[in-house]
Amino acid sequence: MYLSHIIRNEEILSLQKPSDREIGKPHTDSRKIGEKDVFFCEDGFHESGFAYAVRAAEQGASCIVTHRGGARRIGILPIPVLEVENVRKSYALAWSRYENCPENDLRLLAVTGTNGKTSVSSFLHALLQASECPSGLIGTVEYSNGKESKPSDYTTPPPDVLYPLLSDIRRSGCQYAVMEASSHAIAQSRLYGLPFETAIFTGLSRDHLDYHKTWESYRDTKASLFKEAKNALINIDDASAGYMAFAAAGNVYYFGQKPEADFYIKDPVCDMNGIRYTLHTDGKDLKISIPIIGNFHIYNTAAAIAAAYLAGISAETLTEATSRLKAPTGRLEKLKTDTNFSVYIDYAHTPDALVKALLSLRPFTKKLTVLFGAGGERDQGKRAEMGAAAEAFADFVILTSDNPRGEDPCAILDDIERGMKRKNRIRIEDRTEAIAYALQNAKAGEIILLAGKGHENYTIGKNGKTAFSERDIVYRILNQ
C-alpha cells in the first residue's frame, strides 16, 4: 500500500508535496510504530505528541502527519513531515482507506445519548438478526460480526480498532452495522466520514463534564452526529429533542409518548412479567410484549423497533421478533438466586440512570436497597446528584467503591454524601464487603440493586485494572 492510498494529495497542506512511497499501518501511538508505518502526531492525541515524532522516525516510520504549523515544532527529520487540516479526521480517513472503505458496503446505524446506547443498539441488532438481515454490533459490552462475538474494550473504538471491525462485519456477509456513538468518540472525530443511514438519540442528562467541561459543549457534541446522518430518530419526550432535530441535516423522525410522534408509544405497562405497549406508526398499531422489566426499556425497545422499521423491516416481522428480545448483560439484570429476596445488577452510573433503575424496581418491593459508588477521576459534580437520587428512591443506601482509579475512595464517598440528608445509609469502602453486608442483611421480599458495574468484570484502582465480577461475588457469598 502507498501513502497516496490513505492520504489524498489535495489534503496535504505542506508547500512541498512528498513523493509517493510504500507504507505500513497508520498509528497515533509511537510505541506501535514499525517499519514503514505512518505516525499521526498531535499534542495530547493518545500517547502521541511532537516529542514522540523522533521516536517514530527512529523506529522506521515512513512519514509523519501533523496539523498546520506542526512541522516547525517537530523540527528536521530524515523522513517527510506532512501537514493536514485536522489530524484526527485525517487519521479516521486513513484507516477507512487502509481497510478499503468497509462502510461503503454496509448500512450504518448509530445510537447516541447519555443512557440507553447499549440497550438500544443490542435490541436493534437482535431485531435485524431475527428479521434475517445480517447485522454486526459494535458497543460497550460486545463486538459481533453477526456470527460470533467477543467482549469489547470501548464503547466506540478508535479508528485503528473500528475499521478492522467493520471490515470483519463486511467479510461475514452482514448488511448492517449497529454501533454506539459516545460523546468522546464524536468529539475525537473517530466517526468522521461514516455515512450513517440512521442516527438515534435516546436522551441527554449529566455526564462526562470532566471531559466536555460544560453542558452546552456536551450537548453540541452529541448534536453534531445528526449533521451527516440520512435519518435522525429522536426521543420526542427528552428536553433536548428540539435541539437535536434542529441540528439534523436529513429526515427527522420522533418516537415517544406524545401523540405527534412518528412512532407513538401508547398504553405502556411494566410489571414483573415484562413490558407491554402499543407502538402506533403509519396508521398501524404494533402490539408489543417483551419479557424484560424496566420502564426505561419501553423507550429503548421503541427506539430499536422504529429504527428497524425505517430500515424496511415489516411491522408484522418486528412484532413477532420483539417477543424474543432479552435485556443486554448488566442492564437491570436479575441474578438467579435461590433466596427469598432478589438481586439485580445495572450499569447505572449517572443520576438519571440511577433514578430510572430505582423507579423500575420500586413498585415491586416494600424495601429497595441500592449499593453504588462513583468513578474516580471523572465528573465530580454528578456525585452529589447520585447521592440525592439514591436517597430519594431507595429505602436503604450502601455507599461503596466503584473504579476509584487514582482518587481516594473515601473522598469520592464524601462527595456523594454531600447530596444526602437522611441517615438511611452506610459506608463500606470495600465493594466485596459491601455486597456481603447487603446479602447478609437482606429481608424476605427485599430487592437489592447493585449499580454502577453492570457488565464490567473488573475494577480500576490506582494500579490499573484487576478482576472483579459482581456475579461471581454474589454467588460465592450466597454459597458460603
C-alpha positions in Angstrom: 0.0 0.0 0.0 1.2 3.5 -0.8 0.8 6.8 1.0 -1.4 8.2 -1.7 -3.9 5.4 -0.9 -4.6 6.7 2.6 -3.9 10.5 2.2 -5.0 12.3 -0.9 -2.5 14.8 -2.4 -5.0 17.6 -2.1 -5.4 17.0 1.6 -1.8 17.8 2.3 -1.1 21.4 3.3 2.6 21.3 3.1 4.1 23.5 0.3 6.4 20.7 -0.8 4.4 17.6 -1.7 6.3 14.4 -0.9 6.9 11.7 -3.5 4.6 8.7 -3.1 6.0 5.9 -1.0 5.2 2.4 0.2 3.7 2.5 3.8 2.6 0.2 6.6 -0.2 0.9 9.0 -1.3 4.3 10.3 -0.7 4.8 14.1 -1.1 7.5 16.7 1.0 5.7 19.3 4.7 5.9 18.6 5.3 2.7 20.6 3.4 0.8 17.9 5.4 2.1 15.0 7.0 -0.5 12.8 8.9 -0.4 9.6 7.2 2.0 7.0 4.3 2.8 9.3 2.7 6.3 9.3 2.8 8.3 12.5 -0.2 10.7 13.0 1.1 13.2 15.5 -0.7 15.8 17.5 -0.2 17.2 21.0 -2.3 15.3 23.5 -3.6 12.8 21.0 -3.4 9.4 22.9 0.3 8.8 23.7 1.4 11.0 20.7 2.8 14.5 20.7 5.6 16.3 19.0 8.1 14.8 21.4 7.3 11.3 20.0 7.9 12.1 16.3 11.6 11.5 16.7 10.9 8.1 18.3 8.6 7.2 15.5 11.3 8.1 12.9 13.9 6.1 14.8 11.6 3.0 14.8 11.2 3.1 11.0 8.2 5.3 10.3 7.9 6.3 6.6 6.5 9.7 7.3 4.9 11.9 10.0 1.4 13.5 9.7 0.7 16.6 11.8 -1.5 19.6 11.8 -0.9 23.1 10.3 2.2 24.5 11.8 3.2 21.2 13.4 6.2 20.6 11.1 8.0 23.6 12.6 7.6 22.3 16.1 8.7 18.8 15.2 11.9 20.0 13.5 14.1 18.4 10.9 13.7 14.6 10.5 15.1 12.3 7.9 11.5 11.4 6.7 8.8 13.7 5.3 6.6 15.6 7.7 3.2 16.3 6.2 0.7 18.9 7.5 -3.1 18.4 7.2 -6.0 20.5 8.3 -7.2 18.1 11.1 -5.0 15.1 12.2 -7.9 13.3 13.9 -10.1 13.4 10.8 -7.2 12.5 8.6 -6.4 9.5 10.8 -10.0 8.3 10.6 -10.0 8.6 6.8 -6.6 6.9 6.6 -7.9 3.8 8.4 -11.1 3.8 6.3 -8.9 3.7 3.1 -6.4 1.3 4.6 -9.3 -1.2 5.1 -10.7 -0.4 1.7 -13.7 1.6 3.0 -15.9 -1.2 4.5 -18.5 1.4 5.5 -19.5 1.8 1.8 -20.7 -1.7 1.7 -22.7 -1.6 5.0 -25.9 0.2 6.2 -24.7 2.0 9.3 -26.9 2.7 12.3 -25.7 4.7 15.3 -27.1 5.3 18.8 -26.1 8.2 21.0 -27.4 9.7 24.2 -26.3 9.7 27.9 -28.1 6.5 28.7 -29.6 3.6 26.7 -27.0 3.3 24.0 -26.1 -0.3 24.8 -29.7 -1.4 25.2 -31.0 0.2 22.0 -28.1 -1.0 19.9 -28.4 -4.5 21.3 -32.1 -4.6 20.7 -31.7 -3.2 17.2 -29.0 -5.7 16.4 -31.2 -8.6 17.7 -34.2 -7.4 15.7 -32.2 -7.2 12.5 -30.8 -10.7 13.0 -34.2 -12.1 13.8 -35.6 -10.5 10.6 -32.9 -12.3 8.5 -31.0 -9.1 7.9 -27.4 -10.0 9.0 -26.0 -7.4 11.3 -22.8 -6.6 13.1 -22.7 -4.8 16.5 -20.0 -2.5 18.0 -20.7 -1.4 21.5 -19.8 -1.3 25.2 -20.5 -4.9 26.0 -19.5 -6.8 22.9 -18.4 -6.7 19.3 -20.2 -9.1 16.9 -19.8 -9.8 13.2 -23.2 -11.4 13.0 -21.8 -14.9 13.5 -19.6 -14.7 16.6 -19.0 -12.1 19.3 -16.2 -11.1 21.7 -16.0 -8.7 24.7 -15.3 -5.1 23.8 -12.8 -2.7 25.2 -14.5 0.5 24.1 -18.0 2.0 23.8 -16.9 3.4 20.4 -13.4 2.3 19.4 -10.7 4.4 17.8 -10.2 4.1 14.0 -7.4 1.5 14.3 -9.9 -0.8 16.0 -13.2 0.4 14.5 -12.3 -0.1 10.8 -10.9 -3.6 11.1 -14.1 -4.5 13.0 -16.2 -3.0 10.1 -14.1 -5.0 7.7 -14.8 -8.2 9.7 -18.5 -7.4 9.6 -18.4 -6.9 5.9 -16.4 -10.1 5.3 -19.0 -12.1 7.3 -21.7 -11.0 4.9 -23.6 -8.5 7.0 -25.9 -5.9 5.5 -25.9 -3.7 8.6 -23.5 -2.5 11.3 -25.1 -1.1 14.5 -22.8 0.9 16.8 -22.9 3.1 19.9 -21.6 6.6 19.4 -20.1 8.0 22.6 -19.6 11.8 23.0 -15.8 11.2 23.4 -15.7 9.4 20.0 -17.7 12.1 18.3 -15.5 14.9 19.8 -12.3 13.0 18.8 -13.6 12.5 15.2 -13.4 8.7 15.4 -16.6 8.5 13.4 -15.6 11.2 10.9 -16.7 10.4 7.3 -19.0 7.5 8.2 -22.3 7.7 6.2 -24.9 6.9 8.8 -28.2 5.9 7.5 -30.0 6.4 10.8 -28.7 8.1 14.0 -30.8 7.5 17.1 -31.0 9.9 20.1 -32.0 8.4 23.4 -31.9 11.4 25.6 -29.5 13.7 27.4 -28.6 14.1 31.1 -25.5 15.0 33.1 -22.3 13.0 32.3 -18.7 13.4 31.1 -18.5 17.1 32.2 -14.9 16.3 33.3 -14.2 15.9 29.6 -16.6 18.3 27.9 -16.4 21.0 30.7 -19.8 22.4 30.0 -23.3 21.1 29.4 -23.5 23.1 26.2 -20.4 21.5 24.8 -21.6 18.0 25.7 -25.0 18.7 24.1 -23.4 20.2 20.9 -21.0 17.2 20.6 -24.0 14.8 20.6 -25.9 17.0 18.2 -23.1 17.0 15.6 -23.7 13.3 14.9 -27.0 14.2 13.2 -25.5 16.7 10.8 -24.4 13.9 8.4 -27.0 11.2 9.0 -29.6 10.5 6.4 -32.3 10.0 9.1 -32.4 11.3 12.7 -34.6 9.3 15.1 -35.2 11.3 18.2 -36.8 10.8 21.6 -39.5 13.4 21.5 -40.0 13.4 25.3 -36.5 14.5 26.0 -35.8 18.1 26.8 -33.1 18.3 24.1 -35.2 16.7 21.3 -35.7 20.0 19.5 -32.0 20.9 19.7 -31.1 17.6 18.1 -33.7 17.9 15.5 -32.5 21.4 14.6 -29.0 20.1 14.1 -30.2 17.3 11.8 -29.5 17.7 8.1 -31.6 14.8 6.9 -35.1 13.4 7.7 -36.3 13.8 11.3 -38.5 11.1 13.0 -39.7 11.1 16.6 -40.5 8.3 19.0 -42.1 8.7 22.4 -45.3 9.2 24.3 -46.5 12.4 22.6 -49.3 11.7 20.0 -47.4 13.7 17.4 -44.5 11.3 17.4 -44.0 9.3 14.3 -43.7 6.2 16.5 -46.2 6.9 19.2 -46.0 4.8 22.4 -49.5 4.2 23.8 -50.7 2.5 26.9 -47.4 1.4 28.4 -47.4 -1.2 31.1 -44.4 -2.6 33.1 -44.7 -5.3 35.7 -42.7 -8.4 36.8 -43.8 -10.2 33.7 -42.2 -7.6 31.4 -43.2 -4.6 29.4 -46.2 -4.1 27.1 -47.3 -1.2 24.9 -48.8 -0.3 21.6 -46.5 1.4 19.0 -48.5 3.4 16.5 -46.9 4.3 13.2 -48.1 4.8 9.6 -51.7 4.1 10.7 -50.7 0.7 12.2 -50.8 -0.4 15.8 -48.0 -2.7 16.7 -48.8 -4.7 19.9 -45.5 -5.1 21.7 -44.9 -7.6 24.5 -41.4 -8.2 25.7 -40.4 -10.4 28.7 -37.9 -7.8 30.3 -38.6 -5.4 33.1 -37.7 -1.7 33.4 -39.7 1.3 32.5 -36.8 2.7 30.5 -36.8 -0.3 28.3 -40.1 0.9 26.9 -38.3 3.7 25.2 -35.2 1.6 24.4 -37.2 -1.1 22.6 -39.4 1.5 20.9 -36.3 3.2 19.5 -34.9 -0.1 18.2 -38.2 -1.1 16.6 -38.6 2.3 15.0 -35.1 2.2 13.6 -35.6 -1.3 12.2 -38.9 -0.2 10.7 -37.2 2.8 9.0 -34.7 0.2 7.6 -37.5 -1.5 5.9 -38.5 -4.4 8.3 -42.2 -5.0 8.2 -44.4 -4.3 11.2 -45.5 -7.9 11.4 -42.0 -9.2 11.4 -41.0 -6.8 14.2 -44.0 -7.5 16.3 -43.1 -11.2 16.3 -39.3 -10.6 16.8 -39.8 -8.3 19.8 -41.3 -11.2 21.9 -37.9 -12.8 21.9 -35.8 -9.9 23.0 -33.6 -10.2 26.0 -32.0 -7.5 28.2 -28.3 -6.8 27.5 -25.8 -8.1 30.1 -25.8 -5.9 33.1 -28.8 -3.8 32.2 -31.3 -4.3 35.1 -30.3 -8.0 35.0 -31.8 -10.2 37.7 -29.4 -12.7 39.1 -30.6 -16.3 39.6 -30.5 -16.8 43.3 -32.3 -19.4 45.5 -33.3 -16.8 48.1 -36.4 -15.1 49.3 -35.0 -11.7 48.2 -33.9 -10.5 44.7 -30.6 -9.2 43.4 -30.3 -7.0 40.3 -27.2 -5.6 38.7 -27.3 -2.5 36.5 -24.7 -0.3 34.8 -26.3 2.9 36.1 -23.5 5.4 36.7 -25.3 8.7 36.2 -28.0 10.4 38.3 -30.6 9.9 35.5 -29.8 6.2 35.0 -29.8 5.5 38.7 -33.3 7.2 39.1 -34.6 5.1 36.2 -33.3 1.8 37.5 -34.7 2.5 41.0 -38.1 3.6 39.7 -38.3 0.5 37.6 -37.9 -1.7 40.7 -39.7 0.5 43.2 -43.3 -0.9 42.6 -42.2 -4.5 43.2 -40.9 -4.3 46.8 -41.5 -2.7 50.2 -37.8 -2.5 50.8 -35.4 -1.4 48.0 -31.7 -1.3 48.8 -29.2 0.2 46.4 -25.4 -0.3 46.5 -23.3 2.1 44.4 -20.3 4.4 44.2 -18.9 6.8 41.6 -15.9 6.6 39.3 -12.7 8.3 40.2 -11.1 11.0 38.0 -14.5 11.6 36.3 -17.2 14.3 36.6 -17.2 15.1 40.3 -20.3 17.3 40.0 -22.6 14.3 39.4 -21.7 12.5 42.6 -23.9 14.5 45.0 -26.7 14.3 42.5 -26.4 10.5 42.5 -26.5 10.5 46.3 -29.7 12.6 46.3 -31.3 10.3 43.7 -30.4 7.1 45.7 -31.7 8.6 48.9 -35.0 9.8 47.3 -36.0 6.5 45.7 -34.4 3.7 47.8 -35.2 2.7 51.3 -31.6 2.0 52.2 -28.3 3.0 50.6 -24.9 1.3 50.8 -22.1 3.6 49.6 -19.0 1.8 48.3 -16.2 1.9 45.8 -16.6 1.9 42.0 -13.5 2.3 39.8 -11.7 4.9 42.0 -8.7 5.0 39.7 -6.2 7.3 41.3 -8.6 9.1 43.6 -9.0 8.4 47.3 -12.2 6.2 47.6 -13.2 7.9 50.8 -13.1 11.4 49.2 -15.4 10.1 46.5 -17.9 8.9 49.1 -17.6 12.2 50.8 -18.7 13.9 47.5 -21.7 11.5 47.2 -22.8 12.2 50.8 -22.9 15.9 50.2 -26.1 15.4 48.3 -27.7 13.3 51.0 -29.7 14.5 54.1 -31.2 11.4 55.6 -29.5 8.7 57.6 -30.8 5.7 55.7 -27.3 4.7 54.6 -24.0 3.1 55.5 -20.5 3.4 54.0 -18.4 0.4 53.3 -15.5 1.3 51.1 -14.6 -2.3 50.0 -17.1 -3.3 47.4 -16.9 -7.0 48.2 -17.6 -6.4 51.9 -20.4 -4.0 50.9 -22.1 -6.7 48.8 -21.7 -9.2 51.6 -23.3 -6.8 54.0 -26.3 -6.3 51.6 -26.8 -10.0 51.1 -26.4 -11.0 54.8 -28.8 -8.4 56.0 -31.5 -8.8 53.3 -35.1 -9.5 54.3 -37.8 -11.5 52.7 -39.2 -9.7 49.7 -36.4 -7.2 49.5 -34.8 -6.1 46.2 -31.1 -5.3 46.2 -29.8 -3.2 43.3 -26.0 -3.3 42.7 -25.5 -0.3 40.5 -22.5 1.0 38.5 -20.6 -2.1 37.4 -23.2 -3.8 35.1 -21.4 -5.9 32.6 -17.9 -5.0 33.8 -15.8 -7.8 35.2 -13.0 -5.7 36.6 -12.4 -2.7 38.9 -9.9 0.1 38.2 -7.7 1.3 41.1 -4.6 3.3 41.3 -2.6 0.4 39.9 -4.9 -0.3 36.9 -7.4 -3.0 36.3 -8.0 -6.0 38.5 -10.5 -8.8 38.0 -13.8 -8.2 39.8 -17.1 -9.9 38.9 -20.2 -8.9 40.9 -22.0 -12.0 39.7 -19.2 -14.3 41.0 -19.0 -12.4 44.3 -22.8 -12.7 44.9 -22.9 -16.4 44.1 -19.8 -17.1 46.2 -21.2 -15.2 49.3 -24.6 -16.9 48.9 -23.0 -20.4 48.7 -20.9 -19.7 51.8 
